[in-house]
Amino acid sequence: MPKILQVDGFKFYFWPREGGEPPHIHVKKGNGNAKFWLIPEIKEKYSYGFTVR
């Protein structure tokens, strides 16, 4: 899993071969985990373990 960036404990990474899914990025911090589609616009696919803040 190539890590792209780490900021304030948030790790941004991607998997280079995830089948036929559109381009997206994963975000992780502690127990939190999220996935965001990047095309055609940035959109949250899922988010677990993060607070609204």
Secondary structure, DSSP 4 states (H G I P E B T S, - for coil): --EEEEETTEEEE--S--TTPPSEEEEEETTEEEEEE-SSS-EEEEEES----
